Amino acid sequence: MAQNGRHVFTGGKGAVKMWDIGERLGLVSSGAISPASSTAADGTNGRVGSAEPWSPVNTFQCLKDSYVRSCKLFPDASTLIVGGETRTICVWDLNSEKVKTTLDCEAEACYALAITPDCRLCFSCCSNGSIVIWDLQNEQKIAQLDGHTDGASCVDLSGDGVRLWTGGLDNSVRCWDIGERAELNKYTLESQIFSLGCCPTEDWVAVGMENNNVEEKYVLDDHQSCVLSLKFAHSGKWFVSTGKDNVVNCWRTPYGYRLLRSRENGSVLSCDISSDDRFLLTGSGDKKASLYELSF
């Protein structure tokens, strides 16, 4: 979701679509959109629903016919970085609507991406277990972090921007010093790691696992299948987990009181939160994106 609160980007097979939700969000406050059936833990509705069709305002063809696994937008919405089930990472100039450059991750797939707040560095998690560090200004690889013995599946930056956290299909979570480009800690868990998120305001990391659990300091076991995505609110007060069980959960940080539970029609593959923590966007396996308005 763009910081302007107006545009969102969704990835599918060989393309990223851009949507303008500004006009539709204006209808929310007027009551023109009726809530869907999702219900928060306190009984209040948490989802924005509408029978009106949505149409993308732009489509960016990329990665040929490969599926997009991750896309990262610069804060000023000038650049979009796209990675997926191919060795090519595309860097789009959104102002000219053209590919600025492509990067070769030297692996069969790029599973996840992260960028530093100043947009100078990009981190790509590769199917061979490596994390590649890219200099976006010079458009070149400058370092590689090795340690995962299977695919590196997820990544996030600590709130202070000093450390990089990665999760892997080797059941490990690793913490890296970005400046030194060295591994600081390794944590071995009980199953493959599919998602993780760093709290932006406190020293918490939440981890979503193949065995249905979300682990922070506490184990949250409400999902009935693997946890596919995880995202902290910008306030750090709550986070979202989504699963192959079609469920979206919102949890209070850190102890895991459930604020919202919603069931969708397919596996919920991804999620993002608006900069004001008001809206939650999810992408599911039934080729739909769902927009939630949150009241907590």
C-alpha atoms as one frame of an Amber mdcrd trajectory, in Angstrom:
protein
   0.000   0.000   0.000   1.314   3.438  -0.929   1.906   5.942   1.860  -0.544
   8.340   0.226  -3.300   5.920   1.208  -4.720   6.032  -2.295  -2.934   3.371
  -4.315  -2.315  -0.319  -3.711  -0.296  -2.820  -5.727  -1.070  -6.520  -6.108
   1.075  -9.208  -7.729  -0.047 -12.243  -9.700   1.191 -14.277 -12.646   3.544
 -12.158 -14.732   2.122  -8.812 -13.659   1.636  -6.264 -10.906  -1.617  -4.305
 -10.917  -2.089  -0.833  -9.491  -5.447   0.115  -7.965  -6.838   3.501  -6.977
  -8.851   2.998  -3.797  -9.116   6.677  -2.864 -12.591   7.250  -4.253 -13.903
   4.027  -2.749 -12.467   4.893   0.645 -14.284   8.215   0.469 -17.522   6.263
   0.276 -16.688   4.395   3.475 -17.234   7.367   5.754 -20.520   8.215   4.044
 -21.889   4.750   4.758 -22.250   3.871   1.083 -20.264   0.666   1.548 -21.878
  -1.988   3.681 -19.596  -4.103   5.880 -19.069  -7.739   4.990 -19.545 -10.585
   7.436 -16.100 -10.526   9.070 -16.308  -9.954  12.795 -13.732  -8.745  15.283
 -13.223 -10.364  18.665 -15.355  -7.700  20.355 -18.215  -8.226  17.901 -17.583
  -5.164  15.743 -17.296  -5.431  11.999 -13.782  -5.204  10.683 -14.055  -5.538
   6.942 -14.972  -3.161   4.168 -17.069  -4.892   1.532 -18.701  -3.794  -1.706
 -20.597  -5.448  -4.527 -19.204  -2.961  -7.037 -16.396  -4.298  -9.271 -12.897
  -2.888  -8.962 -10.731  -2.120 -11.979  -6.954  -1.560 -11.956  -5.686   1.810
 -13.152  -2.464   0.288 -14.471  -0.840  -3.072 -15.122   2.923  -3.609 -15.114
   3.944  -6.711 -17.054   6.980  -8.324 -15.434   8.731 -11.635 -14.745   7.249
 -13.028 -17.998   4.801 -15.766 -16.951   6.284 -16.340 -13.493   4.364 -15.649
 -10.289   5.185 -12.560  -8.262   6.211 -13.456  -4.699   7.090  -9.990  -3.360
   6.936  -6.328  -4.344   8.277  -3.291  -2.486   7.276   0.321  -3.121   9.484
   3.330  -2.390   7.893   5.743   0.140   7.547   8.423  -2.560   5.878   5.876
  -4.884   8.492   6.525  -7.584   9.891   3.001  -7.786   8.543  -0.527  -7.447
  10.780  -3.576  -6.979   9.309  -6.947  -7.982  10.622 -10.454  -7.326   9.137
 -13.893  -7.810   9.515 -17.391  -9.188  12.333 -16.442 -11.539  15.928 -15.311
 -11.091  15.118 -11.810 -12.407  14.204  -8.937 -10.078  12.533  -6.019 -11.885
  12.960  -2.400 -10.814  10.147  -0.242 -12.202  10.198   3.534 -12.650   6.545
   4.285 -11.980   6.742   7.840 -13.276   7.784   6.702 -16.756   5.997   3.345
 -16.383   9.097   1.550 -17.666  11.535  -1.008 -16.279  14.494   0.940 -14.935
  16.749  -2.086 -14.554  16.739  -5.816 -13.826  18.822  -7.644 -11.232  19.931
 -11.283 -11.410  19.500 -12.962  -8.024  21.510 -15.985  -9.242  18.907 -18.440
  -7.940  15.780 -20.049  -9.332  13.484 -17.723  -7.386  13.311 -14.657  -5.165
  10.938 -15.404  -2.287  10.964 -12.083  -0.423  12.273  -8.510  -0.589  13.058
  -5.714   1.858  14.420  -2.203   1.373  16.088   0.190   3.815  14.148   3.345
   4.791  16.482   5.501   2.680  15.887   3.185  -0.307  19.616   2.734  -0.875
  19.782  -1.004  -0.186  17.555  -3.898  -1.191  17.688  -7.388   0.333  16.465
 -10.357  -1.700  15.774 -13.758  -0.137  16.656 -16.489  -2.604  15.532 -20.069
  -3.098  19.130 -21.264  -2.632  19.225 -19.854   0.923  21.298 -16.757   0.185
  20.307 -13.188   1.001  21.674 -10.830  -1.633  22.304  -7.155  -0.814  21.817
  -4.737  -3.708  22.989  -1.145  -4.088  19.933   0.402  -5.742  21.673   3.619
  -6.739  24.447   1.833  -8.625  22.171  -1.070  -9.572  24.612  -3.764  -8.517
  25.146  -6.572  -6.015  27.437  -5.521  -3.177  27.270  -8.446  -0.733  25.726
 -11.815   0.029  24.685 -13.283   3.374  25.031 -17.063   3.577  23.830 -19.291
   6.390  20.424 -20.742   5.529  20.785 -24.295   4.227  17.449 -24.179   2.383
  15.420 -21.405   0.793  15.333 -18.037   2.587  11.582 -17.449   2.655  10.983
 -14.152   4.477  12.737 -10.994   5.628  12.193  -7.823   7.627  14.252  -4.969
   9.069  14.381  -4.165  12.772  12.695  -0.951  13.844  16.046   0.825  14.221
  17.164  -0.307  10.759  20.375  -1.838  12.118  19.498  -5.528  11.946  18.033
  -7.791   9.306  15.867 -10.755  10.280  15.352 -13.684   7.913  13.420 -16.934
   8.102  14.105 -20.069   6.128  12.810 -23.423   5.000  15.661 -24.887   7.080
  13.564 -24.186  10.239  15.840 -21.336  11.289  15.403 -17.635  12.028  18.580
 -15.587  11.701  19.518 -12.075  12.762  22.164 -10.172  10.776  24.128  -6.995
  11.428  23.550  -4.942   8.278  26.624  -2.752   8.672  28.999  -5.614   9.434
  27.154  -8.005   7.110  27.538 -10.757   9.662  25.198 -13.182  11.417  24.462
 -12.196  15.023  22.070 -14.926  16.156  20.425 -18.090  14.935  17.237 -19.626
  16.349  16.176 -23.142  15.339  12.422 -23.796  15.540  10.234 -26.847  15.052
   9.163 -26.344  11.443   9.786 -24.343   8.307   9.490 -20.563   8.572   7.082
 -19.030   6.052   6.739 -15.471   7.389   8.082 -13.047   9.966   7.715  -9.433
  11.029   9.646  -7.015  13.240   7.802  -4.719  15.602   8.699  -1.137  14.558
   8.576   0.266  18.101   9.868  -2.526  20.362  12.342  -5.402  20.181   9.837
  -8.082  19.171   9.920 -10.436  16.199   6.885 -12.546  15.305   7.367 -15.704
  13.243   4.791 -17.622  11.193   5.468 -21.326  10.758   4.555 -24.264   8.555
   3.142 -26.077  11.608   0.269 -23.539  11.957   1.826 -21.540  14.812   2.703
 -17.900  15.222   5.545 -17.501  17.717   6.655 -14.312  19.457   7.367 -14.807
  23.130   4.066 -16.615  23.214   2.829 -19.360  20.873  -0.428 -18.458  19.122
  -1.969 -21.566  17.608  -5.293 -20.364  16.204  -4.430 -21.131  12.557  -5.357
 -24.587  11.273  -2.681 -24.641   8.572   0.647 -22.963   7.757   1.014 -19.229
   8.389   1.790 -17.603   5.036   2.219 -13.914   5.872   2.705 -11.670   8.868
   2.834  -7.890   9.299   3.113  -5.504  12.256   1.060  -2.319  12.453   3.117
   0.867  12.211   2.174   1.666  15.814   3.647  -1.672  16.926   0.548  -2.338
  19.042  -0.827  -5.231  16.965   0.056  -7.490  14.064  -1.671  -9.551  11.399
  -1.157 -13.189  10.444  -2.745 -14.941   7.470  -2.850 -18.614   6.619  -3.428
 -21.438   4.212  -6.562 -22.097   6.289  -8.174 -19.013   4.619  -8.069 -17.087
   7.918  -6.930 -13.542   8.733  -6.116 -12.895  12.406  -5.158  -9.644  14.119
  -3.313 -10.005  17.450  -2.406  -7.615  20.240   1.370  -7.280  20.771   3.008
  -9.126  22.432   0.752 -11.504  24.330  -1.584 -12.386  21.471  -5.101 -11.311
  22.425  -7.088 -11.736  19.214  -8.608  -8.508  17.926 -10.043  -9.756  14.646
 -10.718 -13.013  12.865 -11.960 -13.197   9.294 -12.337 -16.132   6.928 -11.828
 -15.671   3.203 -12.602 -17.996   0.283  -9.027 -19.101  -0.370  -5.590 -19.314
   1.181  -4.517 -15.831   2.303  -1.062 -15.439   0.786  -0.085 -11.884   1.709
  -1.046  -8.790   3.670  -0.144  -5.138   4.080  -1.230  -2.294   6.367  -1.771
   1.375   5.506   0.612   3.928   7.017  -2.099   5.183   9.409  -2.995   1.591
  10.506  -6.571   2.173   9.408  -6.724  -0.283   6.524  -5.570  -3.861   5.990
  -5.143  -5.355   2.529  -4.901  -9.101   1.895  -4.216 -11.157  -1.218  -5.643
 -14.652  -1.546  -5.292 -17.759  -3.650  -8.658 -17.181  -5.314  -7.097 -14.233
  -7.228  -8.763 -11.586  -5.072  -7.528  -8.806  -2.815  -9.663  -7.837   0.188
  -9.686  -4.461   1.906 -10.524  -4.187   5.615 -11.245  -1.047   7.608 -10.064
  -1.548  11.191 -11.662  -0.007  14.254  -9.130  -0.783  16.970
